[in-house]
Amino acid sequence: ESVIQHAVEAKADLLITHHPLIFHPLRRLVDSERNGRRLLQLMENGIALYSAHTNMDSAPGGNNDRACEQLGLLHVQAVGEPGEIASLRIGQLPEPLCLSSLAALVKERFALPTVRMVGPAEQKVHSVALCTGSGMDFMEQALKAGADVLITGDITYHKADDAQAAGLCLIDATHFGTDRLSVAWLCQRLGDWAQKNRFALRVIAAQEQDLYQVV
């Protein structure tokens, strides 16, 4: 709601989001329901909505690739099962780091208040798997590709236990923390595109707040 209100106050014509507002078909559009209120507010203010979700994560040059760039990973490759979209990235650190140092780097580069890690703090890691958002479904692919550590979000206790037993370290940079990386680079890219093509386009980054707070 706060992002939509920001768009209204800015008199925006278009709102671009990462997460889609509509995950399941809507049977009706009424202001007594949460998504109905959101959509009606957008329509009443003439604001179009465009949502790019996993396609923006997995596309070449998308959120996963940009996250790898922010961490300085080298020789980054897209990894996926045959016939599936390659959502996982595998890259190499310039030099091996201990797990705790990599966790600190992720915290700094992604501007996060905290991160969680699974594995011995002193363990050296070199090959890094990364998937923004919720990427624990790609744990087996990360292992098969020879990754030492997987950076993603939404890591549950039992998945963390499975990863540790398999010898894969984990860094939980949170779902929100990794997805929101898309806002800064997309604003920059759209702004550069508009300037290059001489379009009078104003791009504004909405201020967002993670649902979770660390006490």
Steps between C-alpha positions, in 0.01 A plus 500: 500500500779744583664446160170558319446816706850616406413445133177695539673793670770502231229504230662196341363350179653157558594292805760229442523234770697183548234294677171473310195639674284220356627148576161332472204586274269764647131406507392856573644848535366670813651743749406278794786267403865595527611439141175649373573824686851511360392444141210744524732768638737450207216513246334801660829689473577386145811303599594195294664205676781287357645212702815314401562212738720195437547611139685809623706284738607243243533711183857572380604820673210463744491501877708185553775624269501844658523348849802299384658822371446671833688219673781512242451141383696389195421253219128506583289235327125442488412151623172318449349165419439421129182668379477725806578867548851535644427684824821404684837669452840350577806723524844512655636734764824673389665328797366245749343652810396352829123466528467773764689749278275422205194544722633841607557591134143403409368706791701804387441481123128425533457764776340256745465542877585133559560174314489140619751235403518122522840332520829546684593868518863425410423272204655620175257554212582581138219382273176693571145413397246780512126534449315812608166458676420147609759264352530197724330287234826532308716350773557176306599696190747702708652181639517339156678808365762476775402809696648549847224736613149601392381857553121541496199571724216318675727229641304271731655305787455159339645614167794650687552168678494316165753743352737466793483121480584522128798730565345813349535826689212749492460876535145622553484853361118492532233502232436873530869589524591327175188590301523870581841515327304520175364848581828692487643348182167506316454869582850569374452298182166660415640846570802439276276358224273805513792743489662316210177505301409855610178402672366720778470213744518548876582184698443495877602224742229431755603471863424152631509333839573135574219318680749357748682706758801394702465571874 
